[in-house]
Amino acid sequence: MSIAAANVTFVKTWTTGGLTGKRQRVRQVRLNDASGGDDTNTITAAVLKLTAIEEATPLIYGTAVYIAVPATDGSKLYLYDPTSPTAPGAVTFGAGATYGGYVLVKGY
């Protein structure tokens, strides 16, 4: 299951790019819930108010760092735990966490 829009808070948003050509939208988001694993640990582009995701920074949650990888078609962002003994591992912070995970996402 994908992370719901209710669990995504936009911290900052801005646009980058030149005066001509495509301008990339950037979103710094706070995720308040990410439970599940593997293919179910996703955020859709629509939840991030984008039509396609091109790149993302690692997700920071307290002292943990998770890998954020856009799908090849840009439709969603996959979240993985690189320290999991089974690859790729689930991102495990649930609803009611005292702080969220932060990630910077770029797309159109």
Backbone torsions as a table, in degrees:
resi	resn	phi	psi	omega
1	MET	NA	139.0	178.8
2	SER	-77.8	155.9	175.9
3	ILE	-68.7	130.3	-175.7
4	ALA	-76.8	155.0	179.3
5	ALA	-58.3	-30.9	179.7
6	ALA	-65.2	-20.8	-178.8
7	ASN	-99.3	10.9	179.7
8	VAL	-118.2	124.6	177.0
9	THR	-116.9	128.9	177.0
10	PHE	-83.5	116.6	179.5
11	VAL	-83.1	-50.4	177.4
12	LYS	-143.6	148.1	172.6
13	THR	-138.7	142.5	176.4
14	TRP	-157.3	171.9	-179.1
15	THR	-119.2	139.1	177.8
16	THR	-122.6	165.2	176.3
17	GLY	124.8	169.6	-179.7
18	GLY	-79.4	-175.7	-180.0
19	LEU	-77.2	-20.4	177.2
20	THR	-118.2	156.3	179.8
21	GLY	84.4	-173.6	-178.7
22	LYS	-70.1	140.9	175.1
23	ARG	-106.8	129.0	-176.9
24	GLN	-87.5	135.4	176.6
25	ARG	-94.9	136.8	-178.4
26	VAL	-118.0	135.5	179.5
27	ARG	-128.7	124.1	167.5
28	GLN	-97.7	119.2	-174.7
29	VAL	-123.6	152.8	174.8
30	ARG	-112.5	124.3	177.7
31	LEU	-98.8	123.6	-177.1
32	ASN	-94.9	-7.5	179.8
33	ASP	-155.4	127.7	173.0
34	ALA	-148.8	90.2	178.2
35	SER	-127.3	148.4	-174.0
36	GLY	130.1	-155.2	179.4
37	GLY	-169.5	159.9	174.4
38	ASP	51.7	-124.4	-174.7
39	ASP	-66.0	-20.6	-179.1
40	THR	-81.9	-14.1	-179.0
41	ASN	-86.2	75.5	-175.8
42	THR	-131.3	161.0	170.0
43	ILE	-126.9	125.1	-179.6
44	THR	-78.0	154.8	177.8
45	ALA	-60.5	-37.1	-179.3
46	ALA	-61.7	-38.6	178.0
47	VAL	-63.1	-32.4	178.8
48	LEU	-87.9	6.3	-179.5
49	LYS	59.6	42.0	176.5
50	LEU	-127.7	157.4	173.0
51	THR	-92.9	-25.7	177.2
52	ALA	-150.7	140.0	176.6
53	ILE	-100.3	127.5	180.0
54	GLU	-101.9	-37.9	-179.5
55	GLU	-155.9	162.4	180.0
56	ALA	-153.5	150.8	174.4
57	THR	-83.3	166.3	171.4
58	PRO	-60.6	150.1	178.7
59	LEU	-86.0	128.8	-179.8
60	ILE	-105.3	124.3	177.9
61	TYR	-133.5	98.7	-175.5
62	GLY	63.0	-119.1	177.8
63	THR	-99.0	-1.4	179.8
64	ALA	-90.3	147.2	176.7
65	VAL	-125.5	127.6	179.3
66	TYR	-115.8	153.2	179.4
67	ILE	-86.6	132.6	176.1
68	ALA	-116.7	119.4	-175.2
69	VAL	-127.5	124.0	176.8
70	PRO	-70.3	146.9	172.6
71	ALA	-65.4	155.2	-177.8
72	THR	-61.4	-29.1	178.2
73	ASP	-91.3	-0.4	177.6
74	GLY	77.4	6.2	-174.6
75	SER	-76.8	-21.8	-178.2
76	LYS	-156.3	168.0	179.3
77	LEU	-116.5	125.0	177.5
78	TYR	-92.5	140.9	178.1
79	LEU	-117.2	128.4	-177.3
80	TYR	-132.5	148.5	174.7
81	ASP	-98.0	110.1	-176.6
82	PRO	-72.1	-12.7	-179.0
83	THR	-91.8	-3.2	-178.5
84	SER	-67.7	138.0	178.7
85	PRO	-67.6	-21.7	175.1
86	THR	-107.4	125.1	-175.5
87	ALA	-95.5	138.1	-15.5
88	PRO	-84.2	144.5	-176.3
89	GLY	-84.4	164.7	-179.8
90	ALA	-78.8	146.8	170.7
91	VAL	-85.9	123.3	-172.9
92	THR	-124.1	87.4	161.5
93	PHE	-140.6	131.1	-168.5
94	GLY	-108.1	-178.8	178.2
95	ALA	-60.0	143.9	179.9
96	GLY	86.0	5.6	177.1
97	ALA	-64.2	148.0	-175.9
98	THR	-72.5	-20.4	174.7
99	TYR	-147.6	159.0	-175.3
100	GLY	-100.8	179.4	175.2
101	GLY	-97.7	140.9	-177.0
102	TYR	-113.0	136.0	179.5
103	VAL	-145.9	145.7	176.8
104	LEU	-106.8	125.9	-175.7
105	VAL	-123.2	137.4	177.0
106	LYS	-120.5	140.9	179.2
107	GLY	-176.9	-163.1	-178.7
108	TYR	-122.9	NA	NA
